[in-house]
Amino acid sequence: MTQKATHTSHTEHLTEEIKHLEGRLQQTDPNQDPTLYRSLYCMISLRQMQIMAHASSQAEQQRRHVG
Protein backbone atom coordinates (compact mmCIF):
# COMPACT_ATOMS: atom_id res chain seq x y z
CA MET A 1 0.00 0.00 0.00
CA THR A 2 1.39 3.39 -0.92
CA GLN A 3 1.76 6.30 1.50
CA LYS A 4 -1.01 8.19 -0.24
CA ALA A 5 -3.38 5.22 0.04
CA THR A 6 -2.47 4.81 3.71
CA HIS A 7 -3.12 8.51 4.29
CA THR A 8 -6.50 8.29 2.55
CA SER A 9 -7.46 5.18 4.48
CA HIS A 10 -6.47 6.76 7.81
CA THR A 11 -8.30 9.99 7.00
CA GLU A 12 -11.40 8.11 5.85
CA HIS A 13 -11.42 6.10 9.06
CA LEU A 14 -11.18 9.25 11.19
CA THR A 15 -13.87 10.96 9.09
CA GLU A 16 -16.24 8.03 9.57
CA GLU A 17 -15.53 8.04 13.28
CA ILE A 18 -16.31 11.77 13.45
CA LYS A 19 -19.63 11.21 11.67
CA HIS A 20 -20.51 8.46 14.15
CA LEU A 21 -19.57 10.62 17.13
CA GLU A 22 -21.53 13.58 15.74
CA GLY A 23 -24.59 11.36 15.44
CA ARG A 24 -24.24 10.31 19.07
CA LEU A 25 -23.68 13.94 20.08
CA GLN A 26 -26.91 15.01 18.39
CA GLN A 27 -28.80 12.31 20.27
CA THR A 28 -27.32 13.32 23.63
CA ASP A 29 -29.07 15.92 25.77
CA PRO A 30 -26.41 18.14 27.36
CA ASN A 31 -28.76 18.86 30.26
CA GLN A 32 -29.46 15.18 30.96
CA ASP A 33 -25.92 13.84 30.46
CA PRO A 34 -23.41 16.72 30.42
CA THR A 35 -20.40 14.45 30.98
CA LEU A 36 -21.16 12.28 27.94
CA TYR A 37 -21.93 15.37 25.86
CA ARG A 38 -18.57 16.99 26.73
CA SER A 39 -16.76 13.72 26.16
CA LEU A 40 -18.25 13.27 22.69
CA TYR A 41 -17.52 16.89 21.81
CA CYS A 42 -13.89 16.49 22.91
CA MET A 43 -13.46 13.23 21.00
CA ILE A 44 -14.78 14.91 17.83
CA SER A 45 -12.32 17.78 18.29
CA LEU A 46 -9.47 15.35 18.89
CA ARG A 47 -10.25 13.37 15.72
CA GLN A 48 -10.38 16.61 13.72
CA MET A 49 -6.97 17.60 15.07
CA GLN A 50 -5.62 14.14 14.19
CA ILE A 51 -6.79 14.60 10.59
CA MET A 52 -5.13 18.01 10.39
CA ALA A 53 -1.89 16.73 11.95
CA HIS A 54 -1.80 13.77 9.59
CA ALA A 55 -2.42 16.01 6.58
CA SER A 56 0.29 18.40 7.74
CA SER A 57 2.72 15.52 8.17
CA GLN A 58 1.95 14.23 4.68
CA ALA A 59 2.43 17.69 3.19
CA GLU A 60 5.79 18.04 4.94
CA GLN A 61 6.93 14.67 3.60
CA GLN A 62 5.92 15.67 0.07
CA ARG A 63 7.86 18.94 0.37
CA ARG A 64 10.96 16.99 1.42
CA HIS A 65 10.68 14.67 -1.59
CA VAL A 66 10.21 17.55 -4.04
CA GLY A 67 12.92 19.76 -2.61
N, C-alpha and C positions, 0 to 999 in steps of 0.2 A: 504494500500500500504506500502510495506516495505521501509526502508531507502535506500537500494540498488536500488530498483526500482525507487524511487524518484530521486536519484542521476543520474541514467541512463536517466530518462525522462528529467531532467533539462539539462544534458549534451547534449543529442540529440537535444533538442530545441535550445540551444546555437550554436551547430554545424550547424544546418540547417540555422540559422540566419546568421552565418558567410558565408556560401556558397552563400546565397542570396546577402549579402553585397559585397562579392567578385565579383559576377556577375555584379552588378551595378558599381563597381569600374572599372572593365575591359571595361565597355561601356562608362565611363566618360573620357573625354579628359582633362588632367590636365592643358593644356594651355587655353582651352575654359572656364572651370569652376573650377578654382583652389580651391575655397572654398568648393564646394561639394566634390571634390576629397580628400581633407584633412579630411573633416568630415567623409567620408566613411572609410578612412584609420584608423582614430582614433577609430571609432566604432568597426571595426574589431579587433583592438588591445585590446580594452576594453573587448570585448566578450571573446577573448583568455585568458586574465587575469582572467576573471570570472570563466572560466572552470578550470584553474590551481588552483585558490583559493578554488573552490568547491572541487576539487580532494584532495587538501591538507587538507582541513577540514575533509573530509571523512576518509582519512588515519589516521589523528590524533584521530578521534573517535574510529576507529578500534584498534589502539594501546592502548587506554584507556581500551577498553573492554577485550583485551587479557591480559594486564598486571595487 
